[in-house]
Amino acid sequence: MAQNVLVVYGTSSGSTAEVAQTIAQELQAAGAVVETRPLAQVTDLAAYDLVIIGAPMILGWQRSATNFVAKHQQALSGKRVALFMTCYSLTKADEGGVMGIPVVLDPARATAPKNPAHLSRTEKYALPSAYLGPVLKKAPQVKPVSVAFFGGKVDYSKLNPLAWLFVKLAIRAKAGDFRNWEAIKAWARGLLV
């Protein structure tokens, strides 16, 4: 029997929506029945065996995604859940997971800290635990089967002024497309049981 999957996403400039569509296409090719929708269009999760929630990292995981997980945590607690986050910087750490949850790092984005004994402020901010911890605290009933961190796309012309300032001045991100499509597809295929 085919799995019913919902891929739900938040996006700032359309890049994460494209990642969600790619995940959905990969799952459909593997035989799943998949719906893909923006966060704001989802009110009921009863019909799904697997719920995949994704959003970008700008000033933390997009607030609408964190709020969605918290709002629906009771329904999500009885389902297989996976999260993905698109980001510019990612610090590679030997965590093996965050709070017991398996973590997948995009090998093209994850960089080792310069000094593992003393991480810089920027390196600490870009740790998987720093990205994921606030989400798990806000929705303690949700236990994802996997959380993936992928490179995103930086297009300054599509960012709102606050995000533009943060990405340009705090992160000092260069414009470009940093999405690793093969890593995204491989992660998606691994979610089906």
SULTANOR-V354565 format. One line per field, one symbol per residue. phi: phi as a letter, one per 40 degrees, with the letter a starting at -180 (. if undefined). psi: psi as a letter, one per 20 degrees, with the letter a starting at -180 (. if undefined). burial: 1 if it has 9 or more other C-alpha atoms within 8 Angstrom, else 0. A space follows every 10 residues. Layout:
phi=???
psi=???
burial=???
//
This chain:
phi=.cccbbbbab acbhcccccc cccccccccc hccbbbacdc cbbbbdcbcb bbbbaccafg cddccccccc cbccccccbc bbbbbbacba ccbccgibfg bcbbbcccbc bcccbdcacc dccccccdcc ccdcccccbc ccbccabbbb cbbbbdcbcc dccdcccccc cfcccibbcb cccccccddc ccb
psi=pqqpppoqqq qhjighghgg hggggggghj jqopqpqqgi jphpjhiqhp pppqrroolr pphhgghggg hjhghhhjrp pqqqpprgqp ppqlhirokj pppppohihp qqqgnhhnqr gggghjqhhh ghghghhhmi ipnqhqpqoq qbponhijqr gggggggggg hlpqqrojpn hghggggghi hp.
burial=0011111111 1100111011 1111011100 0111011110 0100100111 1111111100 1100110111 0011111011 1111111111 1110000100 1111110011 0010000010 0011011101 1110110010 0101111111 1111100010 0011111100 1000000101 0011101110 000
//
